[in-house]
Amino acid sequence: MFKKMAADALGLSDIGTIISPADYDKTDADDYVMHEDDEKIYFLIKTKADEYCFTNLALIHVDGESAVSSKRTLKRYPYAQHRISNVVLETAGKIDMDVEIKFQLGNQAFDIDVRKDQIEQLKDLYKALLRIAEITHENSVYIDMASKSLDKAANILQNSRTDEKQLGTTYRELTDFGFTWMTSVREQYHLKDFGEIFEKYINN
C-alpha cells in the first residue's frame, strides 16, 4: 500500500517512454496503422499498459487493462472526427520523475505521463497538437460562417417578392450552388491529414 502511494506521489505508477522511429515496427500500434492509405506514425509513447500512437490521420490508443494483462483494446480517434482541444504540458517538479501532456480528443480526455528526461521531445508533440487544435478551431469557424451565409441567402430568397414559378427555379439554383459551394468549403477547411504539421514540429 505504502509503495503504491509513494509511486503515485513520485509519478512512477505508469511512466511512458517515447519510442524512436527505428522501433515503431516493434510496437503493437504499428500493426493498426493504415499504411495502405499513406498513414504514417510521427510520435509514439509506450507505457507499461498502453501505447499512444500519433499518426498524420489519427491517434491510435492501444489500451491495456494493466501492465500484467495481455488483453488490449484498440481505440482509434481520427482528428477529422474528434477535435483536439485543451492541450496542456506540465513540466516536472523537483521530486517528480515524469512530465505530463494533457489534451482532449472530442469528449475523451487524455493524461499521459512521460519520462522527465524526454521533455524536449514531448515539447515537439505539444507544439504539434496545439497547432492542430488552433487550425481545426479556425476552420470550424469558417465552415460555420459559410453555412450561416447560405442560410441567410435562402431566407432572403424565401421572403422576396418573386413570382412562384420563378422562385422555385431560383431556389433550386441556389440549392445546387449551395451544395457545390459547401462541398468546396468543407474540402478546403475540413482537414483530415495533418502530416505537414507533424513534419514541421516533430524532430525525433
C-alpha positions in Angstrom: 0.0 0.0 0.0 2.7 2.4 1.0 4.8 1.6 -2.1 1.8 2.3 -4.3 1.1 5.7 -2.6 4.8 6.6 -3.0 4.8 5.6 -6.6 1.8 7.7 -7.3 3.3 10.7 -5.4 6.5 10.4 -7.4 4.8 9.7 -10.7 6.2 6.2 -11.0 3.0 4.3 -11.4 2.9 4.2 -15.2 5.5 6.5 -16.8 5.7 6.4 -20.6 8.7 6.2 -22.8 8.9 8.0 -26.2 9.7 5.4 -28.8 12.2 6.2 -31.5 11.1 5.8 -35.2 13.5 2.9 -35.7 11.5 0.9 -33.1 8.0 1.7 -34.3 7.7 -1.7 -36.0 8.2 -3.4 -32.7 5.1 -1.9 -31.2 1.5 -3.2 -31.2 0.2 0.1 -32.5 2.2 -0.2 -35.8 0.0 -3.2 -36.8 -3.1 -1.0 -36.8 -1.6 1.9 -38.8 -3.2 2.1 -42.3 0.0 2.1 -44.2 -2.0 1.2 -47.3 -3.6 4.7 -47.2 -0.3 6.5 -46.6 -0.9 6.8 -42.9 2.4 7.4 -41.1 3.5 7.4 -37.4 5.0 10.6 -36.2 5.1 10.1 -32.4 4.7 7.1 -30.2 4.5 6.9 -26.4 4.6 3.5 -24.7 3.8 2.9 -21.0 3.6 -0.5 -19.2 0.0 -0.9 -20.1 -0.8 1.4 -23.1 0.5 2.8 -26.4 -0.3 6.2 -27.7 0.4 6.4 -31.4 0.1 9.8 -33.2 -0.2 9.5 -37.0 -1.0 12.1 -39.6 -4.6 10.9 -39.5 -5.5 9.8 -36.0 -4.5 8.9 -32.5 -4.3 5.1 -32.1 -4.6 4.1 -28.5 -3.7 0.5 -27.6 -5.4 0.4 -24.3 -4.2 -2.2 -21.8 -6.2 -3.2 -18.7 -3.0 -3.4 -16.6 0.7 -3.9 -17.0 0.4 -7.6 -16.2 -2.5 -8.4 -18.5 -2.1 -9.3 -22.2 -5.6 -8.1 -23.0 -5.6 -4.9 -25.2 -8.4 -2.8 -26.6 -7.8 -0.8 -29.8 -9.3 2.7 -30.0 -8.9 5.0 -33.0 -9.6 8.7 -32.9 -9.4 10.4 -36.3 -8.6 14.1 -35.9 -11.3 15.0 -38.5 -14.0 13.5 -36.3 -12.5 14.2 -32.8 -11.3 17.8 -32.5 -8.1 18.3 -30.4 -8.5 20.9 -27.6 -7.3 21.9 -24.1 -3.6 20.9 -24.8 -1.5 21.3 -21.7 2.1 20.4 -20.9 3.1 20.1 -17.3 6.8 20.1 -16.5 8.3 18.2 -13.6 8.8 19.5 -10.0 11.9 18.8 -8.0 10.9 15.4 -6.8 8.9 14.3 -9.9 10.2 11.7 -12.2 7.8 12.5 -15.0 6.3 15.2 -17.1 2.7 15.2 -18.4 0.9 16.1 -21.6 -2.9 16.5 -21.4 -5.4 17.1 -24.1 -8.9 16.3 -25.2 -10.0 14.5 -28.4 -13.7 15.2 -28.8 -15.1 14.2 -25.4 -12.3 11.9 -24.5 -9.6 13.3 -22.1 -6.0 12.1 -22.2 -3.4 12.5 -19.5 -0.1 10.8 -20.4 3.0 10.7 -18.1 6.4 10.6 -19.8 9.9 10.3 -18.5 11.3 13.5 -17.2 14.5 13.3 -19.4 12.4 13.2 -22.6 10.8 16.7 -22.0 12.4 18.2 -25.1 10.8 15.6 -27.4 7.5 16.0 -25.6 7.6 19.7 -26.3 7.6 18.9 -30.0 4.4 16.9 -29.6 2.9 19.7 -27.5 3.5 22.2 -30.2 2.1 20.0 -33.0 -1.1 19.2 -31.0 -1.5 22.8 -30.1 -1.2 23.9 -33.7 -3.7 21.2 -34.9 -6.1 22.4 -32.3 -5.8 26.0 -33.5 -6.2 25.1 -37.2 -9.3 22.9 -36.6 -10.9 25.6 -34.4 -10.3 28.3 -37.0 -11.6 26.0 -39.8 -14.8 25.2 -37.8 -15.4 28.9 -37.6 -15.1 29.4 -41.3 -17.4 26.4 -42.0 -20.0 27.8 -39.6 -19.8 31.3 -41.2 -20.3 29.8 -44.7 -23.3 27.7 -43.5 -24.9 30.8 -41.9 -24.3 32.9 -45.0 -26.0 30.3 -47.2 -29.0 30.0 -44.7 -29.3 33.8 -44.8 -29.3 33.9 -48.6 -32.0 31.2 -48.7 -34.1 33.1 -46.1 -33.9 36.3 -48.1 -35.0 34.5 -51.2 -38.0 32.9 -49.5 -39.1 36.3 -48.2 -38.6 38.1 -51.5 -41.5 39.2 -53.7 -40.9 36.9 -56.7 -43.5 35.1 -58.7 -43.9 31.5 -57.5 -42.6 29.8 -60.7 -39.5 32.0 -60.8 -39.0 31.5 -57.0 -38.9 27.7 -57.5 -36.4 27.9 -60.2 -34.2 30.4 -58.3 -34.4 28.3 -55.1 -33.3 25.1 -57.0 -30.4 27.0 -58.5 -29.5 28.4 -55.0 -29.7 24.9 -53.5 -27.4 23.4 -56.3 -25.0 26.3 -55.8 -25.1 25.9 -52.1 -24.3 22.2 -52.2 -21.4 22.7 -54.5 -20.1 25.7 -52.5 -20.4 24.0 -49.1 -18.7 20.9 -50.6 -15.8 23.1 -51.7 -15.7 24.8 -48.3 -15.5 21.5 -46.5 -12.8 20.2 -48.7 -10.8 23.3 -48.0 -11.4 23.7 -44.3 -12.3 20.2 -43.0 -8.8 18.7 -42.9 -8.1 15.1 -42.3 -4.4 14.8 -42.9 -2.1 16.8 -40.6 1.2 15.3 -41.8 2.6 18.7 -42.7 2.1 19.9 -39.1 3.8 16.9 -37.6 6.6 17.2 -40.1 7.1 20.8 -39.1 7.2 20.4 -35.3 8.3 16.8 -34.6 12.1 16.4 -34.6 12.7 12.9 -33.4 
